[in-house]
Amino acid sequence: MATYTGHTPSALIGGFVPSPWSSSRDVSPEMSRLLIERAHEELVAGNLDDTRLQQVRPLVRASWQRAWHGRVGAEGRPPLAFTPEALEEYRTGHPLAGAMDLIRGLLLPGSPEDSGVIVAVGDHAGRLLWVEGDLQQRMLSGEMGFVEGANWSEAAVGTSAPGTALALGEAVQIHQAEHYNRLVQPWSCTAAPVFDPETRRILGVIDVTGGAEAATPQARMLVDATARAVESELLVARLRARAEASAPSRSAPRRPPRTAAQRARLQVLGRDRARLEVDGDDSETVVELSARHAEILLTLAVHRQGLSAERLAELIYGEGSPADTLRPEMVRLRKVLDRLSPDLAPQSRPYRLTVPLETDAHDVLSLLDRGAHRVALSAYRGPVLPDSVAPGVDEFREEVRAALREAMLSEASLDVLLAYADIPEGQADAEILRLALGMLPARSPKRASLVARLERLDA
C-alpha cells in the first residue's frame, strides 16, 4: 500500500465548498512543526527526558508517552477489527446506528462527497464503523488505514483525535505532526466521545479529519455539539420507547427478552491480566480477569469444540492434574461471568463456550492467513499471556509466535521485516536479521546497524 507523502489534505481542496468546513483560517500550532517532529523522533528513540518534549502540548506529550510505553509502532497501519460481514452485523445493532442521519445532517450538509473533510464514527473501543465525506480525502486517508473496520484506539495507532478522545473522555484536537503515527502527520482532526445519556458510559466517538480546517476552534464546538445532540436524541428515543411499552395494549403481545450478550472479545496479547469486553443490546462491559480465569477462557476460545474436565485441567495445571483441581476455579469463573451476562458462563460435559469469544491473538492469525503482514504485525502487542505457564496457553502462545515469524521469513516485504526486527521477538533473531540484511540495497544506511547487531549476537 502506498504511503501518502505529498501535500497536506488542506492543499488538495480546491474551490469553494458549501459546507461548515470551508474556512480561510489556519491553525497556528503552539510550536513549530519542525520542533514537534524532532521531539517526536527523540521520544520514539526512547529519549523521554529530551528537553524538546517539554515544549509539546501536555495532552499530546502524555498521549505519546502512553503509546511509547505500549509499544505502539510509529509507522504501522491500524489493525482491521472486523471482516466486512461482521462489521455490517455489528454496526447495524450499535446504539449510534440510529443517530447517523443526525450526524450527517450536522457535519456533512449539502454534498458530502465535496465537503473537504471526512466524518468518522467509531465505537467505544475506537473501531471505525462509518467513514463518510469527501471522496478524494477518503481515498487519500485510506492509504494510512483510516477505513471502516480499522482500530484507531490509542493502543493501536497512538495519538489521534478519536483514540485520544476515547482515552480521556473529552473532545480532543490533534494537529498534523502531533500525531504519534508518522503516516497520519499530514492530517488534522477533531473528535468528541458520545456518552450513554443515562449510565454515562462511552458509546462511541465522532471524528472529523482533514486539513487545518478540521481542527479549528469552530470545528471543536461543532463536533462537540453534535455529540451532545446525539446523546439527547438517544435519551428522547428511549423515553418514547418506554412510554410505548408501558401503554396498555390488548392486541400487542409482550416482546421476548433480548439476548444479553451479542459479542465477547478477549485481549491477551502482551497482557498478564486479560481484558474481557462484552457487547450487549444497549451497553458494553469491560472487566479485567484474574490470571487463572484468563487462562481458562483463552483455552476454551482456542478449543471451540469443547474439552473434557480432565483435558482442560491438564491444559491449565499440567499433565496428570485431576479434574477436581479445576472445578472450584470453574465455579468462581461462572460467578464472575454470570454478573456480566448469563450467556457467557461455560457449559460442562464438555466444557465449552456458547457465545463466540473473539481474541486479539486470533485476529493476528487471521490477518496472517489473508497476507496482511503489516497489519498483523501492528496488531501483535506481545506474547499471549506472557507470564502464564499453563500448558495450553504456552502451546497457543508458541503457535502465534511461530506463525508470525514464519510469515516474516517467507512472505514479508523488507519494511515489514525491519519492523519485526525491532520488536522483542525479532531483535535477537539472527536469521531474521540476516534475511533483512540480504534484502537491503548495498548502500542503505540501515546496513550498519544490522551488521552491528549480528556481530553482538555472534559474540
C-alpha positions in Angstrom: 0.0 0.0 0.0 1.5 3.4 -1.0 2.1 6.0 1.7 0.8 9.5 1.2 3.7 11.9 1.5 2.6 14.8 -0.7 0.8 18.0 0.2 -1.3 18.2 3.3 -5.0 17.5 2.8 -6.0 21.1 3.0 -3.9 21.8 -0.1 -6.0 19.4 -2.1 -9.3 21.1 -1.5 -9.9 23.3 -4.5 -12.6 25.9 -5.0 -15.5 26.9 -2.7 -17.3 24.1 -1.0 -20.7 25.0 0.7 -20.1 23.2 4.0 -19.4 24.2 7.6 -15.7 23.3 7.0 -15.0 25.9 4.4 -12.6 28.3 6.1 -9.7 30.5 5.2 -8.4 30.4 8.8 -5.5 28.2 9.6 -4.5 26.7 12.9 -1.4 28.3 14.4 0.4 25.5 16.3 1.8 26.2 19.7 5.3 25.4 18.4 6.9 24.9 15.0 6.2 21.7 13.1 9.9 21.1 12.9 10.3 21.2 16.6 7.4 18.8 17.1 8.8 16.4 14.6 12.2 16.5 16.4 10.6 16.0 19.8 8.7 13.0 18.3 11.9 11.5 16.9 13.5 11.7 20.3 10.6 10.1 22.1 10.3 7.2 19.5 14.0 6.7 20.0 13.4 6.3 23.8 14.8 9.7 24.8 11.9 10.5 27.1 13.9 13.2 29.0 14.8 15.3 25.9 14.0 18.9 26.7 12.1 19.4 23.4 9.4 17.1 24.7 8.6 19.6 27.4 7.5 22.1 24.7 4.9 19.7 23.3 1.4 20.2 24.5 0.9 18.3 27.7 -2.1 16.4 26.3 -0.1 15.3 23.3 3.1 14.5 25.3 1.1 12.3 27.7 -0.5 10.5 24.8 2.8 10.0 23.1 4.3 8.5 26.3 1.3 6.1 26.6 1.8 5.0 23.1 5.6 4.6 23.5 5.2 2.6 26.8 2.5 0.5 25.0 5.0 -0.4 22.2 2.8 1.2 19.5 4.6 1.4 16.2 5.3 4.9 14.8 4.6 3.9 11.2 2.3 0.9 11.2 -1.2 0.9 9.9 -4.0 0.1 12.2 -5.3 -3.5 12.6 -8.7 -4.4 11.0 -11.0 -5.4 13.8 -13.9 -6.8 11.6 -14.5 -8.8 8.5 -16.9 -6.9 6.1 -19.7 -9.3 7.2 -19.0 -8.9 10.9 -18.8 -5.1 10.6 -22.2 -4.8 8.9 -23.8 -7.0 11.6 -22.1 -5.2 14.5 -22.8 -1.6 13.4 -26.4 -2.5 12.5 -27.0 -3.2 16.2 -24.8 -0.4 17.5 -26.6 2.3 19.6 -25.2 5.0 17.3 -26.7 3.5 14.1 -30.0 5.3 14.6 -28.2 8.7 15.0 -26.2 8.6 11.8 -28.8 10.7 9.9 -28.5 13.4 12.6 -24.6 13.3 12.4 -24.6 13.5 8.6 -27.1 16.4 8.7 -24.9 18.4 11.2 -21.5 17.6 9.9 -22.0 16.8 6.2 -24.8 19.0 4.9 -25.2 19.6 1.2 -22.9 17.3 -0.9 -20.8 15.1 1.4 -18.6 13.9 -1.4 -17.3 17.5 -1.9 -17.3 18.6 1.8 -13.5 18.7 2.1 -13.4 16.6 5.3 -14.0 13.1 6.4 -16.5 12.3 9.2 -15.9 9.0 11.0 -18.0 7.4 13.8 -16.4 4.7 15.9 -17.4 2.5 18.9 -16.2 2.7 22.5 -13.0 0.8 21.6 -12.0 3.1 18.7 -13.1 0.8 15.9 -14.4 2.9 13.0 -17.9 1.8 12.0 -18.7 4.6 9.5 -16.3 6.6 7.4 -18.0 9.1 5.1 -17.5 12.5 3.5 -15.2 13.9 0.8 -14.4 11.3 -1.8 -10.9 12.5 -2.6 -9.9 12.8 1.1 -11.2 9.3 1.8 -9.1 7.9 -1.0 -6.0 9.5 0.5 -6.8 8.6 4.1 -7.4 5.0 3.1 -3.7 4.8 2.4 -3.0 5.2 6.1 -5.7 2.7 7.1 -8.4 5.2 8.0 -11.2 2.9 6.8 -14.3 1.3 8.2 -13.5 -1.6 10.5 -10.0 -0.3 11.4 -9.0 0.1 15.1 -8.0 3.7 15.8 -7.6 3.5 19.5 -4.5 4.8 21.2 -3.4 1.2 21.8 -3.4 0.6 18.0 -2.1 3.9 16.4 -1.1 6.1 19.3 -2.1 9.7 19.4 -5.1 10.6 17.2 -8.2 12.6 17.9 -10.6 9.6 18.0 -8.3 7.4 20.1 -7.2 10.1 22.5 -10.7 11.5 22.9 -11.8 8.0 24.0 -8.8 7.6 26.3 -9.5 11.0 28.0 -13.3 11.0 27.8 -13.4 14.5 26.3 -13.2 16.4 23.0 -9.7 16.5 21.5 -7.9 18.2 18.6 -4.7 16.8 17.1 -2.7 18.9 14.6 -0.6 17.2 11.9 2.8 16.5 13.5 1.2 15.9 16.9 0.0 12.5 15.7 2.1 9.7 17.1 2.0 7.7 13.8 4.1 9.3 11.1 1.7 8.2 8.4 -1.1 10.3 9.9 1.0 13.5 10.3 -0.2 15.2 7.1 -3.7 15.4 8.7 -5.5 17.3 11.4 -8.6 16.0 13.3 -11.2 16.8 15.9 -13.1 14.2 17.9 -15.6 14.0 20.8 -16.8 11.0 22.7 -20.5 10.1 22.8 -21.8 9.1 26.2 -24.8 7.0 27.2 -27.2 9.7 28.4 -28.2 7.6 31.4 -25.2 5.5 32.5 -22.5 8.0 31.2 -20.6 5.1 29.7 -18.8 5.9 26.4 -20.8 4.6 23.5 -18.5 5.8 20.7 -16.7 8.7 19.2 -17.4 11.2 16.4 -14.4 12.4 14.4 -13.7 15.0 11.7 -10.5 14.6 9.7 -9.0 16.7 7.0 -6.7 19.7 6.6 -6.3 22.6 9.0 -10.0 23.5 8.8 -10.8 20.2 10.6 -9.1 21.3 13.8 -10.2 24.9 14.4 -12.0 26.2 17.5 -15.2 26.3 15.4 -14.6 22.6 14.4 -14.3 21.6 18.1 -17.5 23.4 19.0 -19.4 21.8 16.1 -18.2 18.3 16.7 -18.8 18.5 20.5 -22.3 20.0 19.9 -23.0 17.1 17.5 -22.0 14.6 20.2 -24.3 16.2 22.7 -27.2 16.3 20.2 -26.8 12.6 19.6 -27.0 11.9 23.3 -30.1 14.0 23.6 -31.7 12.1 20.7 -30.8 8.8 22.3 -32.5 9.8 25.5 -35.6 11.0 23.8 -35.8 7.8 21.8 -35.5 5.7 24.9 -38.1 7.6 26.9 -40.5 7.3 23.9 -39.9 3.6 23.7 -40.6 3.1 27.4 -43.8 5.1 27.2 -45.0 3.0 24.3 -44.0 -0.2 26.1 -45.9 0.8 29.3 -49.0 1.8 27.5 -51.8 -0.8 27.8 -52.4 -2.9 24.7 -54.8 -5.8 24.3 -53.5 -6.9 20.9 -49.7 -6.5 21.0 -48.0 -9.4 22.7 -45.1 -8.8 25.1 -41.7 -8.9 23.4 -39.4 -11.7 24.5 -36.3 -10.7 26.4 -33.4 -9.9 24.1 -30.1 -11.8 24.2 -27.9 -10.3 26.8 -24.5 -10.9 25.2 -24.2 -10.4 21.4 -20.4 -10.3 21.2 -17.5 -11.1 23.5 -13.8 -10.3 23.0 -10.7 -11.3 25.0 -7.5 -9.3 24.8 -4.5 -11.4 25.7 -1.5 -10.1 23.6 1.2 -8.6 25.9 -1.1 -8.8 28.9 -0.9 -10.9 32.0 -4.4 -9.9 33.1 -6.6 -10.4 30.1 -9.3 -7.8 29.3 -12.8 -9.1 28.5 -15.2 -6.9 26.5 -18.8 -7.9 26.3 -21.2 -6.1 24.0 -24.9 -6.4 24.8 -28.1 -5.0 23.3 -27.7 -1.5 24.8 -24.4 -1.5 26.7 -20.8 -2.6 26.8 -19.0 -4.0 29.8 -15.2 -4.4 30.2 -13.6 -6.3 33.0 -10.0 -7.4 33.8 -9.8 -11.1 34.6 -7.5 -12.9 37.0 -4.6 -14.8 35.5 -6.3 -18.2 36.0 -9.6 -17.1 34.6 -7.9 -15.6 31.6 -6.1 -19.0 31.0 -9.3 -20.9 31.2 -11.3 -18.6 28.9 -8.5 -18.4 26.4 -8.1 -22.2 26.3 -11.8 -22.6 25.7 -11.7 -20.0 23.0 -8.9 -22.0 21.3 -10.7 -25.3 21.6 -14.1 -24.1 20.4 -15.4 -27.7 20.1 -15.1 -28.2 23.8 -12.9 -30.0 26.3 -13.5 -32.7 28.9 -12.9 -31.7 32.5 -9.8 -33.9 32.6 -8.3 -32.5 29.4 -9.0 -28.9 30.4 -7.4 -29.5 33.8 -4.2 -30.8 32.1 -4.1 -27.8 29.8 -4.4 -25.4 32.7 -2.5 -27.1 35.5 -0.2 -29.6 33.7 -0.2 -33.3 32.8 -1.8 -35.6 35.3 -3.7 -32.9 37.1 -7.1 -34.3 38.4 -10.3 -32.7 37.2 -11.2 -31.9 40.8 -8.4 -29.3 40.8 -10.3 -27.4 38.1 -13.9 -27.5 39.3 -13.6 -24.9 42.2 -12.0 -22.4 39.8 -14.8 -23.0 37.2 -17.3 -22.2 39.9 -15.6 -18.9 40.6 -15.3 -18.1 36.9 -19.0 -18.8 36.4 -19.9 -16.4 39.2 -17.7 -13.7 37.5 -19.3 -14.3 34.1 -22.8 -14.5 35.4 -22.6 -11.0 36.7 -21.7 -9.8 33.1 -24.1 -12.0 31.2 -25.8 -15.4 31.8 -24.8 -16.4 28.2 -21.1 -16.3 28.9 -20.8 -19.0 31.5 -19.2 -22.1 30.0 -21.3 -25.2 29.6 -20.0 -28.5 31.0 -19.7 -32.1 29.7 -17.8 -31.0 27.8 -16.7 -27.5 28.9 -17.3 -25.1 26.1 -18.4 -21.6 25.4 -21.9 -20.9 23.9 -21.1 -17.3 22.9 -18.3 -17.0 20.3 -15.3 -15.5 22.0 -13.0 -13.5 19.8 -9.4 -12.8 20.8 -6.8 -10.3 19.6 -4.4 -13.3 19.1 -6.8 -15.0 16.7 -7.1 -11.6 14.8 -3.3 -11.7 14.2 -3.6 -15.3 12.9 -6.5 -14.4 10.6 -4.6 -11.4 9.2 -1.5 -13.5 8.5 -3.7 -16.0 6.7 -5.0 -13.2 4.5 -1.5 -12.0 3.7 -1.9 -8.7 5.7 1.5 -8.9 7.2 1.9 -5.3 8.0 -1.4 -5.0 9.7 -0.8 -8.3 11.6 2.5 -7.1 12.9 0.8 -3.8 14.0 -1.9 -5.8 15.8 0.7 -8.0 17.6 1.1 -6.4 21.1 3.4 -9.1 22.5 3.2 -12.7 23.6 0.0 -14.4 24.6 -0.4 -14.0 28.4 3.4 -13.8 28.7 3.7 -14.8 32.4 1.4 -17.8 32.1 2.9 -21.3 32.5 -0.3 -23.1 31.7 0.5 -25.8 29.0 -2.5 -24.9 26.9 -1.6 -21.2 26.9 2.1 -21.9 26.3 1.2 -24.0 23.2 -1.1 -21.3 21.8 1.5 -18.6 22.6 4.1 -20.6 20.6 1.6 -21.1 17.7 1.0 -17.4 17.3 4.7 -16.5 17.7 5.8 -19.2 15.2 3.1 -18.2 12.6 4.2 -14.6 12.8 7.9 -15.4 12.5 7.3 -17.8 9.6 5.2 -15.2 7.7 8.1 -12.7 8.2 10.7 -15.2 6.9 8.7 -16.4 3.9 6.5 -13.6 2.7 7.1 -10.2 4.4 8.3 -7.2 2.5 11.6 -5.5 3.6 9.9 -2.7 5.5 7.7 -5.2 7.4 10.7 -7.4 8.1 12.7 -4.5 9.5 9.7 -3.5 11.7 9.6 -7.1 13.0 13.3 -7.0 13.8 12.6 -4.0 16.1 10.1 -5.9 18.4 11.5 -8.1 21.2 10.7 -11.3 19.3 12.9 -10.2 16.3 15.6 -8.2 18.0 17.8 -11.3 18.8 16.7 -13.4 15.8 19.8 -13.8 13.7 18.0 -15.5 10.8 15.6 -12.5 10.6 18.5 -10.0 10.8 20.5 -11.8 8.1 17.5 -12.0 5.8 16.8 -8.3 6.2 20.5 -7.5 5.6 20.4 -9.5 2.4 17.3 -7.6 1.1 18.8 -4.2 1.8 20.4 -2.2 -1.0 24.2 -2.2 -0.9 24.4 1.5 0.1 21.5 1.5 2.5 22.4 3.4 5.8 20.4 0.7 7.7 23.0 -2.0 6.9 25.5 -0.8 9.5 23.0 -1.2 12.4 22.0 -4.7 11.3 25.7 -5.7 10.9 26.4 -4.4 14.4 23.5 -6.3 15.9 24.6 -9.5 14.2 28.1 -9.1 15.5 26.8 -8.7 19.0 24.7 -11.8 18.7 27.7 -13.8 17.3 29.8 -12.6 20.1 
